[in-house]
Amino acid sequence: MIWRFCEPKPGDMIRVKAGAVYHYGIYVTDDEIIQFGLNPSSGQVAAKDLSVCTSSIDGFLLGGFLEVAYPDKKEAKKRLNPTKTVELARSRIGQKGYDILNNNCEHFAYECFAGTKRSEQAEAAKDAMPIRTRADVYVAEIPVSSPLPYINSRERRAEIKSCTNERVKREKAFAWALLEYAAKDCLSLNVKRLKFKKQENGMWTCPSFCFSISHSHGAVAVAISKMPIGVDIEKMLSIKPTLAKQILSSEETERYETLNDEEKPLYLTKTWVLKESIFKKEGGRVFVPNKINSISSATVFRSLSIGESDFALSVASSSPEETVIHDPVNL
């Protein structure tokens, strides 16, 4: 895109420097500039209160210099008819949902101008960001009688529909609903545009972020991060000591043998949950518990109540100190 200091025409995309950033809009007349939120130099407004609105050219510029967009050859092929651009911009007046990285004034203006969202400013900001190592964990109780939630991913929706076990089908559906909630709440992503793919090991992946899902006895947990992540949730049940050899590594066995009889069942439960999350993070194919050493792995463990039951929750991540466990969500 080339920017020039010249007179605009109806349907042109325009911009003005506003401090360290540019503010964008669609020109109609000197009395009608359509933009997503007013020029930020006019005063701070909370993002949730911003909407597509109009102002005069003076209200748009606030003393700055007007620049008009001239598309290059590739962009010229995508440019909408100026009349269509104005119609589209006017149809969006009053719309909210501003997000500085994913739905800002440049996204709005470019979509009206060329039919697709794009923001060079947001792309540059994302490229300059350090890799996000924080892990966000969401938990929820699976409703007993509510209808199954709508799943946006067609492939995942079809797989859940084909499940013959009604209990498992319900758990999988609400687990995915929690994932979509988490992606929107945590990363401000449009869940309708997310792409998912099922791997050979049966795990689902998304190019936009890393995630892990677990469900057990009426509860579900989802962990989201930009780095590999694993989560497991299990109802707090005692595991029989006879299973210790199948679960524990040699180092864990040494610690286990120092415990009294009351402590051992809880240790086995905790260790099992930790190993499940580690296995998921590493993307393994065959789960062999006693080959995984939870003592030397980066994990977070929590006991929590969901509904009327107690659960054990474990998260394996690259930065356990940056793990945030959110309050239970109502699905």
C-alpha positions, 0 to 999 in steps of 0.5 A: 500500500502506498500512502500519499498526501492528496485530496481523498475521494468517496470510498478512499481509505485514509489515515492520520498519525495519532501519536505513535500509531496511525488512525484509519477510516473511510472517506465519504465527504468532509462531513462524514468519515467512518471509523472504528472509534474516534482518533485516539488523540481525542481522549482515552476510551475503554476498548469495550466502549469503542464502536464504528462511528462518524465524524467530520474531517476535522474531527478525524485529523485533529490537526494532523496530516491526511494521507490517502491509500493507493493500492499496489497492483496486487491490492488493486485487484482486491479493491472493492468498488468505492460505492460498495466500500461506502455501503459496507462502512455505513452498514457497520456503524454502531458495531462494537468488539474493538480489539487492538491486535485483532479488530482495530480501526485499520482492520475495519478500514481495510476490510471495507476497502478490500473485502478482507481484514488486515492491519500492518500495525497489528502484524508488526506488533505481534511479530515484535512480541516475545513468545508467550509462555504463560499457560491459562487453565479453565475448568468447568462443571459439565451441565447435567441436563442442558442441551449439547453446545454448538461446536464451530469446528465442523470436523470436531462436531462430526466426530463428537456426533459419531460417538455412541457413548452418550456420557462420553459424547456429552463430556467431549462436547462441553470440553470443546465448548470450554476450549472455544470459550478459552480461546476467545477469553484468553487470546481474543480469537474469533472461534468461527475462524479457528482451524483444527487438525487431528494428528495420527496420535488422535490429538487435535492441534490448532496453528493459532495456539497450543492446547490440551483438554481433559474431562472426568466424572462431570468436570472438564479442564482446558489449558491454552498456551503458545508453547506445548501444554498438557492438562489432566483432571481426575476425580479425587479417588484413591488408587490402590497401592497394588498399582504402585509398580505400574505407576511410579518411576524408581525415583518416585518409588523411593519417595513413596516408600517414605510415606505412611499408609494414609499418605500413599493413596493420595500420592499415587493419585497426584502422581498419576494426574501429573504423568497424564499432563506430562504425557499430553505435553510431550505428545506421546503415543503410548502411555507408560506411567512408570517411564515418566518421572514427575519429580523432574518435570515442570508441573503445577498441581492443584486440588479443587472443588467443582460442583459437589466433588473434589478433583485433582488438576495438573498442568505441564508447561514450559513455565509453571510459574506463569500458569494461571488457573481461572475460576470455574466457568459456567457453560 
